[in-house]
Amino acid sequence: MQIHLFLPVLVSGCIFFAHQVSAVYLVNWWQTPKNFGSIKEMISSMRVPPGSDPTHTYWCANGFTRGYLGMQHNDGTDRRFLFSIWDDGKGSKVDALQINPDAEDSTFGGEGTGSHTILHHPWNAGDVIFFRLTAEPNQAGDYTDFAGYYRFGDTGSWTLIAKYRAEKTVLYLTGAYSFLENFAGTDKNVLREGFYGNQTMININDKDARVQMSYESQRVTKGDIWEQRLVNGESYVRMDGLKDQGIYPPTNNS
């Protein structure tokens, strides 16, 4: 999945973004503080309400212009953490520097090209899972090292998913976003929800900032039911299911 065309819309004094493609997902944009400088690290949390975690769902916690990090429920008992980094689209490579010993690393295509790591993990709905994404550019070497981590709760040590080196790329973290996706594009009769919180950016001077979200979305196809709102500092996102389902009733359906 790539993020393609976004159109800004002004609603109640806030900038929202409408995403005009056929894929079934809703996007939150992170608002970078003014004059914050280059961003070397993104941290956020994901919380999925029990019963709102059907198969074919991707909760992307930390995304940027060249990759994303989050968790999926793929099929049956197959739950996983996913970390993907795209190459520059001009023939460069993304090499694995370090992979979690329990994870699977492979290249991908069809949505751009690059490398990704899948770490199978029996995470549960109701868990509060934090994700961390880092960037270490090397101007002299003409590359950037990107790493993805997770942990349960807001304390304790981080567990590495993978660390990649993107060749011919000198890049900090730009274009930050999160999203909720029904990646099958079908089974819209089942409810998908997520709470996205604790969005934090750290710049190259080690200054951190909690960021706000620009969150609104497109009508994907006729009949879609969806909702996005801010609730106690978290961004609540839901799609699919019935109108009388979900923690918050949907105010949007096409």
C-alpha positions as protocol buffer text, in pm:
chain_id: "A"
residue {
  index: 1
  type: MET
  ca { x: 0 y: 0 z: 0 }
}
residue {
  index: 2
  type: GLN
  ca { x: 127 y: 345 z: -87 }
}
residue {
  index: 3
  type: ILE
  ca { x: -13 y: 679 z: 16 }
}
residue {
  index: 4
  type: HIS
  ca { x: -103 y: 864 z: -300 }
}
residue {
  index: 5
  type: LEU
  ca { x: -314 y: 1179 z: -335 }
}
residue {
  index: 6
  type: PHE
  ca { x: -428 y: 1378 z: -32 }
}
residue {
  index: 7
  type: LEU
  ca { x: -641 y: 1691 z: -53 }
}
residue {
  index: 8
  type: PRO
  ca { x: -648 y: 1934 z: 243 }
}
residue {
  index: 9
  type: VAL
  ca { x: -989 y: 2051 z: 364 }
}
residue {
  index: 10
  type: LEU
  ca { x: -1051 y: 2324 z: 620 }
}
residue {
  index: 11
  type: VAL
  ca { x: -1315 y: 2228 z: 878 }
}
residue {
  index: 12
  type: SER
  ca { x: -1383 y: 2431 z: 1194 }
}
residue {
  index: 13
  type: GLY
  ca { x: -1047 y: 2602 z: 1168 }
}
residue {
  index: 14
  type: CYS
  ca { x: -849 y: 2277 z: 1143 }
}
residue {
  index: 15
  type: ILE
  ca { x: -677 y: 2128 z: 842 }
}
residue {
  index: 16
  type: PHE
  ca { x: -806 y: 1787 z: 747 }
}
residue {
  index: 17
  type: PHE
  ca { x: -698 y: 1558 z: 466 }
}
residue {
  index: 18
  type: ALA
  ca { x: -912 y: 1365 z: 221 }
}
residue {
  index: 19
  type: HIS
  ca { x: -746 y: 1067 z: 60 }
}
residue {
  index: 20
  type: GLN
  ca { x: -867 y: 993 z: -292 }
}
residue {
  index: 21
  type: VAL
  ca { x: -782 y: 635 z: -384 }
}
residue {
  index: 22
  type: SER
  ca { x: -979 y: 313 z: -391 }
}
residue {
  index: 23
  type: ALA
  ca { x: -804 y: 143 z: -96 }
}
residue {
  index: 24
  type: VAL
  ca { x: -1006 y: 104 z: 221 }
}
residue {
  index: 25
  type: TYR
  ca { x: -824 y: 299 z: 488 }
}
residue {
  index: 26
  type: LEU
  ca { x: -842 y: 613 z: 699 }
}
residue {
  index: 27
  type: VAL
  ca { x: -540 y: 834 z: 765 }
}
residue {
  index: 28
  type: ASN
  ca { x: -423 y: 1052 z: 1055 }
}
residue {
  index: 29
  type: TRP
  ca { x: -148 y: 1305 z: 986 }
}
residue {
  index: 30
  type: TRP
  ca { x: 93 y: 1409 z: 1258 }
}
residue {
  index: 31
  type: GLN
  ca { x: 133 y: 1787 z: 1286 }
}
residue {
  index: 32
  type: THR
  ca { x: 503 y: 1868 z: 1316 }
}
residue {
  index: 33
  type: PRO
  ca { x: 561 y: 2164 z: 1550 }
}
residue {
  index: 34
  type: LYS
  ca { x: 673 y: 2481 z: 1376 }
}
residue {
  index: 35
  type: ASN
  ca { x: 1051 y: 2521 z: 1353 }
}
residue {
  index: 36
  type: PHE
  ca { x: 1100 y: 2182 z: 1520 }
}
residue {
  index: 37
  type: GLY
  ca { x: 1380 y: 2082 z: 1286 }
}
residue {
  index: 38
  type: SER
  ca { x: 1478 y: 1739 z: 1160 }
}
residue {
  index: 39
  type: ILE
  ca { x: 1304 y: 1443 z: 1324 }
}
residue {
  index: 40
  type: LYS
  ca { x: 1509 y: 1138 z: 1416 }
}
residue {
  index: 41
  type: GLU
  ca { x: 1250 y: 945 z: 1614 }
}
residue {
  index: 42
  type: MET
  ca { x: 874 y: 881 z: 1627 }
}
residue {
  index: 43
  type: ILE
  ca { x: 692 y: 710 z: 1916 }
}
residue {
  index: 44
  type: SER
  ca { x: 323 y: 634 z: 1954 }
}
residue {
  index: 45
  type: SER
  ca { x: 82 y: 385 z: 2107 }
}
residue {
  index: 46
  type: MET
  ca { x: -192 y: 162 z: 1967 }
}
residue {
  index: 47
  type: ARG
  ca { x: -492 y: 24 z: 2151 }
}
residue {
  index: 48
  type: VAL
  ca { x: -757 y: -192 z: 1983 }
}
residue {
  index: 49
  type: PRO
  ca { x: -1089 y: -242 z: 2163 }
}
residue {
  index: 50
  type: PRO
  ca { x: -1179 y: -609 z: 2228 }
}
residue {
  index: 51
  type: GLY
  ca { x: -1399 y: -742 z: 1951 }
}
residue {
  index: 52
  type: SER
  ca { x: -1281 y: -481 z: 1700 }
}
residue {
  index: 53
  type: ASP
  ca { x: -977 y: -670 z: 1571 }
}
residue {
  index: 54
  type: PRO
  ca { x: -1100 y: -880 z: 1276 }
}
residue {
  index: 55
  type: THR
  ca { x: -873 y: -1039 z: 1020 }
}
residue {
  index: 56
  type: HIS
  ca { x: -741 y: -841 z: 721 }
}
residue {
  index: 57
  type: THR
  ca { x: -674 y: -534 z: 937 }
}
residue {
  index: 58
  type: TYR
  ca { x: -361 y: -322 z: 963 }
}
residue {
  index: 59
  type: TRP
  ca { x: -315 y: -65 z: 1239 }
}
residue {
  index: 60
  type: CYS
  ca { x: -22 y: 150 z: 1123 }
}
residue {
  index: 61
  type: ALA
  ca { x: 116 y: 337 z: 1424 }
}
residue {
  index: 62
  type: ASN
  ca { x: 416 y: 522 z: 1279 }
}
residue {
  index: 63
  type: GLY
  ca { x: 443 y: 600 z: 910 }
}
residue {
  index: 64
  type: PHE
  ca { x: 663 y: 838 z: 711 }
}
residue {
  index: 65
  type: THR
  ca { x: 758 y: 905 z: 349 }
}
residue {
  index: 66
  type: ARG
  ca { x: 965 y: 589 z: 309 }
}
residue {
  index: 67
  type: GLY
  ca { x: 802 y: 331 z: 533 }
}
residue {
  index: 68
  type: TYR
  ca { x: 571 y: 234 z: 816 }
}
residue {
  index: 69
  type: LEU
  ca { x: 546 y: 35 z: 1137 }
}
residue {
  index: 70
  type: GLY
  ca { x: 248 y: -123 z: 1308 }
}
residue {
  index: 71
  type: MET
  ca { x: 50 y: -440 z: 1370 }
}
residue {
  index: 72
  type: GLN
  ca { x: -182 y: -667 z: 1176 }
}
residue {
  index: 73
  type: HIS
  ca { x: -436 y: -942 z: 1223 }
}
residue {
  index: 74
  type: ASN
  ca { x: -394 y: -1139 z: 904 }
}
residue {
  index: 75
  type: ASP
  ca { x: -587 y: -1462 z: 929 }
}
residue {
  index: 76
  type: GLY
  ca { x: -708 y: -1689 z: 1207 }
}
residue {
  index: 77
  type: THR
  ca { x: -449 y: -1681 z: 1485 }
}
residue {
  index: 78
  type: ASP
  ca { x: -190 y: -1505 z: 1267 }
}
residue {
  index: 79
  type: ARG
  ca { x: -114 y: -1174 z: 1437 }
}
residue {
  index: 80
  type: ARG
  ca { x: 204 y: -985 z: 1367 }
}
residue {
  index: 81
  type: PHE
  ca { x: 411 y: -671 z: 1386 }
}
residue {
  index: 82
  type: LEU
  ca { x: 518 y: -529 z: 1050 }
}
residue {
  index: 83
  type: PHE
  ca { x: 803 y: -293 z: 965 }
}
residue {
  index: 84
  type: SER
  ca { x: 854 y: -186 z: 602 }
}
residue {
  index: 85
  type: ILE
  ca { x: 1109 y: 41 z: 435 }
}
residue {
  index: 86
  type: TRP
  ca { x: 1087 y: 136 z: 67 }
}
residue {
  index: 87
  type: ASP
  ca { x: 1385 y: 195 z: -158 }
}
residue {
  index: 88
  type: ASP
  ca { x: 1425 y: 513 z: -363 }
}
residue {
  index: 89
  type: GLY
  ca { x: 1253 y: 364 z: -669 }
}
residue {
  index: 90
  type: LYS
  ca { x: 1565 y: 420 z: -877 }
}
residue {
  index: 91
  type: GLY
  ca { x: 1741 y: 89 z: -831 }
}
residue {
  index: 92
  type: SER
  ca { x: 1887 y: 135 z: -484 }
}
residue {
  index: 93
  type: LYS
  ca { x: 1866 y: -138 z: -221 }
}
residue {
  index: 94
  type: VAL
  ca { x: 1735 y: -168 z: 133 }
}
residue {
  index: 95
  type: ASP
  ca { x: 1962 y: -404 z: 326 }
}
residue {
  index: 96
  type: ALA
  ca { x: 1887 y: -575 z: 656 }
}
residue {
  index: 97
  type: LEU
  ca { x: 2140 y: -486 z: 925 }
}
residue {
  index: 98
  type: GLN
  ca { x: 1970 y: -658 z: 1218 }
}
residue {
  index: 99
  type: ILE
  ca { x: 1656 y: -871 z: 1234 }
}
residue {
  index: 100
  type: ASN
  ca { x: 1475 y: -999 z: 1542 }
}
residue {
  index: 101
  type: PRO
  ca { x: 1569 y: -1370 z: 1562 }
}
residue {
  index: 102
  type: ASP
  ca { x: 1201 y: -1465 z: 1569 }
}
residue {
  index: 103
  type: ALA
  ca { x: 1112 y: -1253 z: 1265 }
}
residue {
  index: 104
  type: GLU
  ca { x: 1102 y: -1304 z: 888 }
}
residue {
  index: 105
  type: ASP
  ca { x: 1275 y: -1061 z: 654 }
}
residue {
  index: 106
  type: SER
  ca { x: 1197 y: -1037 z: 282 }
}
residue {
  index: 107
  type: THR
  ca { x: 1180 y: -799 z: -11 }
}
residue {
  index: 108
  type: PHE
  ca { x: 848 y: -683 z: -153 }
}
residue {
  index: 109
  type: GLY
  ca { x: 700 y: -528 z: -464 }
}
residue {
  index: 110
  type: GLY
  ca { x: 365 y: -417 z: -598 }
}
residue {
  index: 111
  type: GLU
  ca { x: 342 y: -117 z: -366 }
}
residue {
  index: 112
  type: GLY
  ca { x: 680 y: 24 z: -440 }
}
residue {
  index: 113
  type: THR
  ca { x: 982 y: -193 z: -369 }
}
residue {
  index: 114
  type: GLY
  ca { x: 1189 y: -242 z: -58 }
}
residue {
  index: 115
  type: SER
  ca { x: 1226 y: -474 z: 239 }
}
residue {
  index: 116
  type: HIS
  ca { x: 1005 y: -561 z: 531 }
}
residue {
  index: 117
  type: THR
  ca { x: 1012 y: -769 z: 847 }
}
residue {
  index: 118
  type: ILE
  ca { x: 722 y: -969 z: 986 }
}
residue {
  index: 119
  type: LEU
  ca { x: 735 y: -1065 z: 1353 }
}
residue {
  index: 120
  type: HIS
  ca { x: 456 y: -1305 z: 1444 }
}
residue {
  index: 121
  type: HIS
  ca { x: 325 y: -1215 z: 1789 }
}
residue {
  index: 122
  type: PRO
  ca { x: 0 y: -1314 z: 1967 }
}
residue {
  index: 123
  type: TRP
  ca { x: -89 y: -958 z: 2070 }
}
residue {
  index: 124
  type: ASN
  ca { x: -438 y: -915 z: 2210 }
}
residue {
  index: 125
  type: ALA
  ca { x: -709 y: -656 z: 2166 }
}
residue {
  index: 126
  type: GLY
  ca { x: -700 y: -437 z: 2474 }
}
residue {
  index: 127
  type: ASP
  ca { x: -319 y: -435 z: 2493 }
}
residue {
  index: 128
  type: VAL
  ca { x: -150 y: -94 z: 2488 }
}
residue {
  index: 129
  type: ILE
  ca { x: 140 y: -137 z: 2247 }
}
residue {
  index: 130
  type: PHE
  ca { x: 400 y: 131 z: 2186 }
}
residue {
  index: 131
  type: PHE
  ca { x: 595 y: 160 z: 1862 }
}
residue {
  index: 132
  type: ARG
  ca { x: 922 y: 343 z: 1799 }
}
residue {
  index: 133
  type: LEU
  ca { x: 1076 y: 436 z: 1463 }
}
residue {
  index: 134
  type: THR
  ca { x: 1425 y: 585 z: 1432 }
}
residue {
  index: 135
  type: ALA
  ca { x: 1633 y: 734 z: 1150 }
}
residue {
  index: 136
  type: GLU
  ca { x: 2014 y: 772 z: 1142 }
}
residue {
  index: 137
  type: PRO
  ca { x: 2128 y: 941 z: 820 }
}
residue {
  index: 138
  type: ASN
  ca { x: 2491 y: 922 z: 711 }
}
residue {
  index: 139
  type: GLN
  ca { x: 2575 y: 1197 z: 465 }
}
residue {
  index: 140
  type: ALA
  ca { x: 2926 y: 1070 z: 388 }
}
residue {
  index: 141
  type: GLY
  ca { x: 2807 y: 716 z: 325 }
}
residue {
  index: 142
  type: ASP
  ca { x: 2496 y: 824 z: 132 }
}
residue {
  index: 143
  type: TYR
  ca { x: 2262 y: 603 z: 334 }
}
residue {
  index: 144
  type: THR
  ca { x: 2018 y: 608 z: 625 }
}
residue {
  index: 145
  type: ASP
  ca { x: 1964 y: 341 z: 888 }
}
residue {
  index: 146
  type: PHE
  ca { x: 1600 y: 296 z: 992 }
}
residue {
  index: 147
  type: ALA
  ca { x: 1495 y: 84 z: 1291 }
}
residue {
  index: 148
  type: GLY
  ca { x: 1156 y: -27 z: 1424 }
}
residue {
  index: 149
  type: TYR
  ca { x: 1078 y: -134 z: 1781 }
}
residue {
  index: 150
  type: TYR
  ca { x: 782 y: -224 z: 2002 }
}
residue {
  index: 151
  type: ARG
  ca { x: 702 y: -268 z: 2369 }
}
residue {
  index: 152
  type: PHE
  ca { x: 394 y: -334 z: 2581 }
}
residue {
  index: 153
  type: GLY
  ca { x: 304 y: -39 z: 2805 }
}
residue {
  index: 154
  type: ASP
  ca { x: 480 y: 294 z: 2843 }
}
residue {
  index: 155
  type: THR
  ca { x: 779 y: 169 z: 3043 }
}
residue {
  index: 156
  type: GLY
  ca { x: 1042 y: -98 z: 3002 }
}
residue {
  index: 157
  type: SER
  ca { x: 1289 y: -178 z: 2729 }
}
residue {
  index: 158
  type: TRP
  ca { x: 1220 y: -172 z: 2357 }
}
residue {
  index: 159
  type: THR
  ca { x: 1227 y: -491 z: 2149 }
}
residue {
  index: 160
  type: LEU
  ca { x: 1383 y: -457 z: 1805 }
}
residue {
  index: 161
  type: ILE
  ca { x: 1181 y: -573 z: 1507 }
}
residue {
  index: 162
  type: ALA
  ca { x: 1441 y: -485 z: 1244 }
}
residue {
  index: 163
  type: LYS
  ca { x: 1706 y: -236 z: 1139 }
}
residue {
  index: 164
  type: TYR
  ca { x: 1752 y: -152 z: 771 }
}
residue {
  index: 165
  type: ARG
  ca { x: 2000 y: 49 z: 568 }
}
residue {
  index: 166
  type: ALA
  ca { x: 1848 y: 239 z: 276 }
}
residue {
  index: 167
  type: GLU
  ca { x: 2114 y: 311 z: 16 }
}
residue {
  index: 168
  type: LYS
  ca { x: 2136 y: 641 z: -171 }
}
residue {
  index: 169
  type: THR
  ca { x: 1907 y: 794 z: 88 }
}
residue {
  index: 170
  type: VAL
  ca { x: 1993 y: 1064 z: 341 }
}
residue {
  index: 171
  type: LEU
  ca { x: 1666 y: 1129 z: 515 }
}
residue {
  index: 172
  type: TYR
  ca { x: 1518 y: 1206 z: 853 }
}
residue {
  index: 173
  type: LEU
  ca { x: 1155 y: 1123 z: 932 }
}
residue {
  index: 174
  type: THR
  ca { x: 919 y: 1337 z: 723 }
}
residue {
  index: 175
  type: GLY
  ca { x: 549 y: 1327 z: 636 }
}
residue {
  index: 176
  type: ALA
  ca { x: 448 y: 1147 z: 957 }
}
residue {
  index: 177
  type: TYR
  ca { x: 113 y: 966 z: 960 }
}
residue {
  index: 178
  type: SER
  ca { x: -88 y: 674 z: 1100 }
}
residue {
  index: 179
  type: PHE
  ca { x: -375 y: 479 z: 947 }
}
residue {
  index: 180
  type: LEU
  ca { x: -634 y: 205 z: 989 }
}
residue {
  index: 181
  type: GLU
  ca { x: -670 y: -28 z: 691 }
}
residue {
  index: 182
  type: ASN
  ca { x: -900 y: -306 z: 574 }
}
residue {
  index: 183
  type: PHE
  ca { x: -638 y: -451 z: 342 }
}
residue {
  index: 184
  type: ALA
  ca { x: -867 y: -715 z: 193 }
}
residue {
  index: 185
  type: GLY
  ca { x: -1110 y: -446 z: 83 }
}
residue {
  index: 186
  type: THR
  ca { x: -1395 y: -686 z: 159 }
}
residue {
  index: 187
  type: ASP
  ca { x: -1566 y: -814 z: 478 }
}
residue {
  index: 188
  type: LYS
  ca { x: -1694 y: -463 z: 551 }
}
residue {
  index: 189
  type: ASN
  ca { x: -1967 y: -609 z: 767 }
}
residue {
  index: 190
  type: VAL
  ca { x: -1721 y: -648 z: 1058 }
}
residue {
  index: 191
  type: LEU
  ca { x: -1613 y: -360 z: 1281 }
}
residue {
  index: 192
  type: ARG
  ca { x: -1256 y: -227 z: 1292 }
}
residue {
  index: 193
  type: GLU
  ca { x: -1151 y: 24 z: 1558 }
}
residue {
  index: 194
  type: GLY
  ca { x: -833 y: 167 z: 1704 }
}
residue {
  index: 195
  type: PHE
  ca { x: -711 y: 431 z: 1949 }
}
residue {
  index: 196
  type: TYR
  ca { x: -391 y: 605 z: 1837 }
}
residue {
  index: 197
  type: GLY
  ca { x: -213 y: 792 z: 2116 }
}
residue {
  index: 198
  type: ASN
  ca { x: 106 y: 932 z: 2267 }
}
residue {
  index: 199
  type: GLN
  ca { x: 234 y: 1066 z: 1935 }
}
residue {
  index: 200
  type: THR
  ca { x: 582 y: 1197 z: 2013 }
}
residue {
  index: 201
  type: MET
  ca { x: 856 y: 1331 z: 1788 }
}
residue {
  index: 202
  type: ILE
  ca { x: 1221 y: 1369 z: 1888 }
}
residue {
  index: 203
  type: ASN
  ca { x: 1446 y: 1599 z: 1687 }
}
residue {
  index: 204
  type: ILE
  ca { x: 1820 y: 1586 z: 1623 }
}
residue {
  index: 205
  type: ASN
  ca { x: 1880 y: 1802 z: 1932 }
}
residue {
  index: 206
  type: ASP
  ca { x: 1701 y: 1544 z: 2150 }
}
residue {
  index: 207
  type: LYS
  ca { x: 1407 y: 1776 z: 2205 }
}
residue {
  index: 208
  type: ASP
  ca { x: 1076 y: 1590 z: 2222 }
}
residue {
  index: 209
  type: ALA
  ca { x: 727 y: 1714 z: 2146 }
}
residue {
  index: 210
  type: ARG
  ca { x: 383 y: 1560 z: 2179 }
}
residue {
  index: 211
  type: VAL
  ca { x: 208 y: 1632 z: 1852 }
}
residue {
  index: 212
  type: GLN
  ca { x: -149 y: 1690 z: 1747 }
}
residue {
  index: 213
  type: MET
  ca { x: -327 y: 1503 z: 1470 }
}
residue {
  index: 214
  type: SER
  ca { x: -484 y: 1631 z: 1150 }
}
residue {
  index: 215
  type: TYR
  ca { x: -739 y: 1360 z: 1108 }
}
residue {
  index: 216
  type: GLU
  ca { x: -1018 y: 1333 z: 860 }
}
residue {
  index: 217
  type: SER
  ca { x: -1076 y: 1099 z: 575 }
}
residue {
  index: 218
  type: GLN
  ca { x: -1230 y: 1019 z: 245 }
}
residue {
  index: 219
  type: ARG
  ca { x: -1546 y: 838 z: 159 }
}
residue {
  index: 220
  type: VAL
  ca { x: -1384 y: 531 z: 12 }
}
residue {
  index: 221
  type: THR
  ca { x: -1678 y: 374 z: -167 }
}
residue {
  index: 222
  type: LYS
  ca { x: -2051 y: 413 z: -157 }
}
residue {
  index: 223
  type: GLY
  ca { x: -2197 y: 271 z: 162 }
}
residue {
  index: 224
  type: ASP
  ca { x: -1881 y: 290 z: 373 }
}
residue {
  index: 225
  type: ILE
  ca { x: -1928 y: 362 z: 743 }
}
residue {
  index: 226
  type: TRP
  ca { x: -1647 y: 539 z: 927 }
}
residue {
  index: 227
  type: GLU
  ca { x: -1559 y: 773 z: 1211 }
}
residue {
  index: 228
  type: GLN
  ca { x: -1256 y: 970 z: 1329 }
}
residue {
  index: 229
  type: ARG
  ca { x: -1245 y: 1190 z: 1637 }
}
residue {
  index: 230
  type: LEU
  ca { x: -1016 y: 1300 z: 1920 }
}
residue {
  index: 231
  type: VAL
  ca { x: -1099 y: 1140 z: 2256 }
}
residue {
  index: 232
  type: ASN
  ca { x: -900 y: 1225 z: 2570 }
}
residue {
  index: 233
  type: GLY
  ca { x: -584 y: 1290 z: 2374 }
}
residue {
  index: 234
  type: GLU
  ca { x: -614 y: 984 z: 2152 }
}
residue {
  index: 235
  type: SER
  ca { x: -730 y: 966 z: 1793 }
}
residue {
  index: 236
  type: TYR
  ca { x: -1021 y: 724 z: 1763 }
}
residue {
  index: 237
  type: VAL
  ca { x: -1066 y: 566 z: 1421 }
}
residue {
  index: 238
  type: ARG
  ca { x: -1330 y: 317 z: 1310 }
}
residue {
  index: 239
  type: MET
  ca { x: -1445 y: 173 z: 982 }
}
residue {
  index: 240
  type: ASP
  ca { x: -1689 y: -91 z: 861 }
}
residue {
  index: 241
  type: GLY
  ca { x: -1940 y: -279 z: 1075 }
}
residue {
  index: 242
  type: LEU
  ca { x: -2297 y: -170 z: 1138 }
}
residue {
  index: 243
  type: LYS
  ca { x: -2411 y: 177 z: 1237 }
}
residue {
  index: 244
  type: ASP
  ca { x: -2513 y: 62 z: 1584 }
}
residue {
  index: 245
  type: GLN
  ca { x: -2175 y: -101 z: 1651 }
}
residue {
  index: 246
  type: GLY
  ca { x: -1861 y: 51 z: 1796 }
}
residue {
  index: 247
  type: ILE
  ca { x: -1761 y: 256 z: 2097 }
}
residue {
  index: 248
  type: TYR
  ca { x: -1870 y: 576 z: 1922 }
}
residue {
  index: 249
  type: PRO
  ca { x: -2155 y: 584 z: 1671 }
}
residue {
  index: 250
  type: PRO
  ca { x: -2041 y: 673 z: 1320 }
}
residue {
  index: 251
  type: THR
  ca { x: -2129 y: 1019 z: 1196 }
}
residue {
  index: 252
  type: ASN
  ca { x: -2008 y: 945 z: 845 }
}
residue {
  index: 253
  type: ASN
  ca { x: -2143 y: 705 z: 590 }
}
residue {
  index: 254
  type: SER
  ca { x: -2170 y: 742 z: 216 }
}
